[in-house]
């Protein structure tokens, strides 16, 4: 066998392998279409409204500020105005983000 015959045989083998891999990819994509369509359908659902998002944001904000207060360790009475300001700021931001994203 000459070098040219070996190259032709190797090229043919590579082509067959590529065709098989391509056929498997096409079959996998065809089988995944229903799953992807079902996932995409959930993207366009109504989601959470502002009322539900406000409830979730309230409890998330309370939990977050409790963690902040415990981790700071030196919560003084004079810091109340900053805690309240932080609460309302966190609440509004988290509320609108939850309503927008979910």
C-alpha positions as CSV (number, residue, x, y, z in Angstrom):
1,X,0.0,0.0,0.0
2,X,1.3,3.4,-0.9
3,X,1.1,6.5,1.2
4,X,-1.6,7.9,-1.0
5,X,-3.8,4.8,-0.4
6,X,-3.3,5.2,3.4
7,X,-4.3,8.8,3.2
8,X,-7.4,8.0,1.2
9,X,-8.4,5.3,3.7
10,X,-7.8,7.6,6.6
11,X,-9.8,10.4,5.0
12,X,-12.7,8.0,4.3
13,X,-12.7,6.8,7.9
14,X,-12.6,10.4,9.2
15,X,-15.5,11.3,6.9
16,X,-17.6,8.3,8.0
17,X,-16.9,9.2,11.7
18,X,-17.9,12.8,11.1
19,X,-21.1,11.8,9.3
20,X,-22.0,9.4,12.2
21,X,-21.4,12.2,14.8
22,X,-23.4,14.7,12.8
23,X,-26.3,12.2,12.5
24,X,-26.2,11.6,16.2
25,X,-26.3,15.4,16.9
26,X,-29.2,15.8,14.5
27,X,-31.1,12.9,16.3
28,X,-30.3,14.4,19.7
29,X,-31.6,17.8,18.7
30,X,-34.7,16.2,17.2
31,X,-35.4,14.4,20.5
32,X,-34.7,17.6,22.6
33,X,-37.2,19.8,20.7
34,X,-40.2,18.8,22.9
35,X,-38.2,19.4,26.1
36,X,-37.0,22.8,24.9
37,X,-40.5,23.8,23.8
38,X,-41.8,22.9,27.2
39,X,-39.2,24.9,28.9
40,X,-39.7,27.9,26.6
41,X,-43.5,27.8,27.4
42,X,-42.7,28.5,31.0
43,X,-40.8,31.6,30.1
44,X,-43.9,33.3,28.9
45,X,-46.2,32.5,31.8
46,X,-47.7,35.2,33.9
47,X,-45.3,34.9,36.8
48,X,-45.5,36.8,40.1
49,X,-47.5,39.9,40.5
50,X,-46.6,42.9,42.6
51,X,-48.6,41.7,45.6
52,X,-46.9,38.3,45.8
53,X,-43.5,39.9,45.2
54,X,-44.1,42.3,48.0
55,X,-44.7,39.5,50.5
56,X,-41.6,37.6,49.4
57,X,-39.5,40.8,49.4
58,X,-40.7,41.7,52.9
59,X,-39.5,38.4,54.4
60,X,-36.3,38.3,52.4
61,X,-35.5,41.8,53.7
62,X,-36.3,41.0,57.3
63,X,-34.0,37.9,57.1
64,X,-31.3,39.9,55.4
65,X,-31.4,42.7,58.0
66,X,-31.4,40.1,60.9
67,X,-28.3,38.6,59.4
68,X,-26.7,42.0,59.1
69,X,-27.6,43.0,62.7
70,X,-26.2,39.7,64.1
71,X,-23.0,39.9,62.1
72,X,-22.3,43.5,62.9
73,X,-22.4,42.7,66.6
74,X,-22.5,46.3,67.9
75,X,-26.0,47.3,67.0
76,X,-26.5,50.6,68.9
77,X,-29.8,52.4,69.4
78,X,-28.5,55.4,67.4
79,X,-28.2,53.2,64.3
80,X,-32.0,52.8,64.0
81,X,-32.4,55.4,61.4
82,X,-29.8,53.7,59.2
83,X,-31.4,50.3,59.7
84,X,-34.9,51.7,58.8
85,X,-33.5,53.4,55.7
86,X,-31.7,50.3,54.7
87,X,-34.8,48.2,55.3
88,X,-37.0,50.4,53.0
89,X,-34.3,50.6,50.4
90,X,-33.7,46.9,50.4
91,X,-37.4,46.2,50.4
92,X,-38.2,48.4,47.4
93,X,-35.2,47.1,45.3
94,X,-35.9,43.4,46.1
95,X,-39.6,43.9,45.6
96,X,-39.3,45.4,42.2
97,X,-36.5,43.0,41.1
98,X,-38.7,40.0,42.1
99,X,-41.7,41.4,40.4
100,X,-39.6,42.1,37.2
101,X,-37.6,38.9,37.1
102,X,-40.2,36.4,38.3
